Amino acid sequence: QVQLAESGGGLVQPGGSLRLSCAASGSSFSSLAVGWFRQAPGKERDFVGAIHWSGGAPTYADSVKGRFSIYRDFLKNTVFLYMNSLKPEDTAVYYCAAGQTETDSARLYHYWGQGTQVTVSS
């Protein structure tokens, strides 16, 4: 059983940057894929990006490509989402999730964190 905990959300001005963390406990990310999703009020949960713990390049949604980056820290058993050039439309609750398959489909991830709020506003 993997427990996930996100952190790093907050209020940032347009054009600013934030780093979100997704830490695993109870078990490691070994052999799992980690995805990032976001959900704005009144909207569906959307795919942001994903990475497989064992290797390979991350994948990103078109809406964040070139602005967001995902990195793994093996020693800390943590996945980071670096968000640059933030826009008001990036405002949402951001979730990390873990599952067997690196995919943009939320239903294929078995473990979810509690989410962290990101607000982009001047």
Residue frames relative to the residue before (quaternion, step in Angstrom):
aa qw qx qy qz dx dy dz
Q 1.0000 0.0000 0.0000 0.0000 0.00 0.00 0.00
V 0.1745 -0.7866 0.5886 0.0657 3.55 -0.85 1.02
Q 0.1385 -0.7512 0.6382 0.0958 3.55 -0.95 0.88
L 0.1708 -0.7951 0.5792 0.0558 3.53 -0.94 0.98
A 0.0386 -0.7894 0.6126 0.0098 3.55 -1.05 0.77
E 0.2116 -0.7704 0.5918 0.1075 3.56 -0.74 1.11
S 0.0518 0.7645 -0.6424 0.0110 3.52 -1.27 0.48
G 0.6305 0.5853 -0.3905 0.3277 3.52 -1.33 0.22
G 0.4910 0.6630 -0.4418 0.3524 3.57 1.21 -0.02
G 0.1812 0.7863 -0.5805 0.1092 3.53 -1.30 0.16
L 0.6100 -0.5236 0.4466 0.3928 3.50 -1.35 -0.34
V 0.0607 0.7941 -0.5997 0.0780 3.57 -0.83 0.98
Q 0.4907 -0.6567 0.4846 0.3052 3.57 -1.11 0.63
P 0.6312 -0.5141 0.4025 0.4187 3.60 -1.17 0.42
G 0.7591 0.3156 -0.2714 0.5006 3.53 -0.93 0.97
G 0.5882 0.6044 -0.3527 0.4055 3.55 1.26 -0.23
S 0.3985 -0.7095 0.5402 0.2144 3.53 -1.37 -0.04
L 0.0311 -0.7615 0.6464 0.0357 3.52 -1.29 0.50
R 0.1969 -0.7419 0.6217 0.1559 3.52 -1.28 0.43
L 0.1594 -0.7746 0.6076 0.0729 3.54 -0.77 1.08
S 0.2089 -0.7695 0.5938 0.1074 3.54 -1.13 0.74
C 0.0965 -0.7524 0.6488 0.0610 3.53 -1.20 0.66
A 0.0603 -0.8241 0.5629 -0.0186 3.54 -0.28 1.30
A 0.2732 -0.7623 0.5682 0.1464 3.54 -1.00 0.86
S 0.0075 0.7688 -0.6395 -0.0015 3.53 -1.16 0.71
G 0.6801 0.4533 -0.3575 0.4520 3.55 -1.20 0.43
S 0.7524 -0.1302 0.1044 0.6372 3.51 1.14 -0.72
S 0.5087 -0.6404 0.4655 0.3384 3.56 -1.18 0.30
F 0.6167 -0.5389 0.4224 0.3883 3.53 -1.35 0.07
S 0.3371 0.7921 -0.4703 0.1941 3.56 1.30 -0.15
S 0.8483 0.0908 -0.1475 0.5004 3.55 -0.90 1.13
L 0.6211 0.5372 -0.3498 0.4508 3.60 1.21 0.18
A 0.3590 -0.6618 0.6043 0.2606 3.50 -1.36 0.32
V 0.2003 -0.7665 0.6004 0.1088 3.55 -1.11 0.70
G 0.0908 -0.8064 0.5841 0.0180 3.52 -0.78 1.06
W 0.2436 -0.7209 0.6254 0.1729 3.51 -1.29 0.48
F 0.0352 -0.7780 0.6270 -0.0169 3.53 -1.00 0.94
R 0.1210 -0.7814 0.6029 0.1062 3.55 -1.25 0.27
Q 0.1109 -0.7871 0.6055 0.0392 3.51 -1.19 0.63
A 0.2059 -0.7636 0.6052 0.0912 3.52 -0.73 1.15
P 0.6570 -0.5219 0.3508 0.4158 3.61 -1.14 0.49
G 0.8411 0.1728 -0.1460 0.4912 3.55 -0.87 0.99
K 0.6815 0.4565 -0.2845 0.4961 3.57 1.29 0.09
E 0.5979 -0.5633 0.4313 0.3730 3.53 -1.30 0.29
R 0.5621 -0.5716 0.4694 0.3700 3.53 -1.30 0.32
D 0.1570 -0.8251 0.5421 0.0274 3.54 -0.65 1.20
F 0.5172 -0.6284 0.4963 0.3022 3.52 -1.18 0.70
V 0.1969 -0.7666 0.6021 0.1047 3.55 -1.05 0.87
G 0.7308 -0.3168 0.2453 0.5526 3.56 0.81 -1.01
A 0.1212 -0.7910 0.5966 0.0603 3.55 -1.29 0.25
I 0.0649 -0.7718 0.6318 0.0326 3.51 -1.29 0.46
H 0.3396 -0.7127 0.5619 0.2469 3.56 -1.10 0.60
W 0.5333 -0.6678 0.4125 0.3153 3.55 -0.83 0.98
S 0.7048 0.4983 -0.2790 0.4208 3.58 0.98 -0.76
G 0.7643 -0.3323 0.1991 0.5156 3.59 1.18 -0.16
G 0.5846 0.5807 -0.4367 0.3610 3.51 -1.33 0.09
A 0.5579 -0.6163 0.4480 0.3291 3.51 -1.22 0.52
P 0.5333 -0.6166 0.4622 0.3490 3.59 -1.10 0.57
T 0.2652 -0.7109 0.6186 0.2041 3.54 -1.33 0.30
Y 0.1505 -0.8053 0.5721 0.0390 3.55 -1.10 0.74
A 0.5178 -0.5760 0.5257 0.3517 3.50 -1.31 0.43
D 0.6140 -0.5733 0.3947 0.3723 3.56 -1.10 0.65
S 0.6440 0.5662 -0.3239 0.3997 3.58 1.03 -0.75
V 0.7693 0.3181 -0.1832 0.5229 3.60 1.16 -0.43
K 0.4311 0.7226 -0.4554 0.2910 3.57 1.26 -0.18
G 0.7844 0.2717 -0.2375 0.5045 3.55 -0.87 1.01
R 0.7292 0.3741 -0.2309 0.5245 3.59 1.25 -0.28
F 0.7632 0.2976 -0.1536 0.5526 3.58 1.05 -0.77
S 0.0572 -0.7870 0.6136 0.0285 3.56 -1.16 0.65
I 0.2225 -0.7647 0.5942 0.1130 3.55 -1.10 0.79
Y 0.0187 -0.7944 0.6065 -0.0274 3.55 -0.95 0.97
R 0.3106 -0.7196 0.5914 0.1896 3.54 -1.26 0.54
D 0.1133 -0.7390 0.6573 0.0954 3.53 -1.18 0.67
F 0.3018 -0.8051 0.4833 0.1650 3.55 -0.19 1.31
L 0.6559 0.5237 -0.3271 0.4341 3.58 0.96 -0.78
K 0.7431 0.3922 -0.2122 0.4991 3.57 1.01 -0.82
N 0.3242 -0.7591 0.4997 0.2626 3.58 1.28 -0.16
T 0.5135 0.6291 -0.3802 0.4427 3.51 1.08 0.91
V 0.2008 -0.7352 0.6344 0.1293 3.53 -1.21 0.67
F 0.2017 -0.7938 0.5687 0.0764 3.55 -0.91 0.98
L 0.1603 -0.7332 0.6514 0.1111 3.51 -1.23 0.66
Y 0.1383 -0.7821 0.6058 0.0469 3.53 -0.49 1.24
M 0.0824 -0.8068 0.5851 -0.0032 3.54 -0.75 1.11
N 0.0315 -0.8017 0.5957 -0.0364 3.55 -0.64 1.17
S 0.8207 0.2182 -0.1727 0.4991 3.55 -1.32 0.33
L 0.1024 0.8494 -0.5106 0.0853 3.55 0.94 0.90
K 0.2067 -0.7692 0.5991 0.0821 3.50 -1.15 0.81
P 0.6465 -0.5149 0.3702 0.4242 3.62 -1.14 0.40
E 0.6591 0.5182 -0.3174 0.4431 3.60 1.02 -0.67
D 0.5617 0.5673 -0.3987 0.4514 3.60 1.26 0.02
T 0.4501 0.6960 -0.4463 0.3372 3.59 1.27 -0.13
A 0.3318 0.7103 -0.5494 0.2890 3.56 -0.72 1.12
V 0.4753 -0.5533 0.5600 0.3928 3.50 -1.40 -0.10
Y 0.2048 -0.7911 0.5699 0.0867 3.54 -0.77 1.07
Y 0.1212 -0.7947 0.5946 0.0143 3.52 -0.94 1.03
C 0.1830 -0.7186 0.6448 0.1851 3.52 -1.21 0.51
A 0.0943 -0.7909 0.6046 0.0051 3.51 -1.18 0.66
A 0.1807 -0.7802 0.5905 0.0998 3.57 -1.17 0.53
G 0.1314 0.7846 -0.5954 0.1122 3.54 -1.08 0.77
Q 0.7037 -0.4837 0.3306 0.4018 3.53 -1.32 0.05
T 0.7917 0.3018 -0.1146 0.5187 3.55 1.09 -0.76
E 0.3628 -0.6877 0.5790 0.2453 3.57 -0.99 0.81
T 0.2244 0.7804 -0.5312 0.2418 3.53 -0.32 1.30
D 0.4615 -0.6626 0.5038 0.3070 3.56 -1.25 0.31
S 0.5580 0.6050 -0.3843 0.4183 3.59 1.28 0.13
A 0.4117 -0.7451 0.4728 0.2274 3.55 -0.51 1.22
R 0.6480 0.5595 -0.3344 0.3940 3.60 0.98 -0.76
L 0.6572 0.5139 -0.3160 0.4518 3.60 1.21 -0.31
Y 0.5968 0.5245 -0.3784 0.4749 3.58 1.25 0.10
H 0.3332 -0.7997 0.4769 0.1483 3.56 -0.77 1.07
Y 0.7749 0.2785 -0.1279 0.5528 3.56 1.08 -0.71
W 0.0706 -0.8106 0.5810 -0.0198 3.55 -0.93 0.98
G 0.3945 -0.6735 0.5697 0.2574 3.50 -1.21 0.60
Q 0.6504 -0.5493 0.3732 0.3687 3.55 -1.32 0.07
G 0.5206 -0.6536 0.3992 0.3773 3.56 1.25 -0.25
T 0.0979 -0.7671 0.6311 0.0602 3.52 -1.25 0.53
Q 0.4258 -0.7344 0.4766 0.2286 3.56 -0.88 1.01
V 0.0665 -0.7498 0.6576 0.0308 3.52 -1.06 0.90
T 0.0222 -0.7946 0.6061 -0.0294 3.55 -0.74 1.10
V 0.1095 -0.7845 0.6098 0.0272 3.55 -0.75 1.11
S 0.2920 0.7524 -0.5241 0.2718 3.53 -0.33 1.26
S 0.3700 -0.7084 0.5516 0.2387 3.54 -1.16 0.61
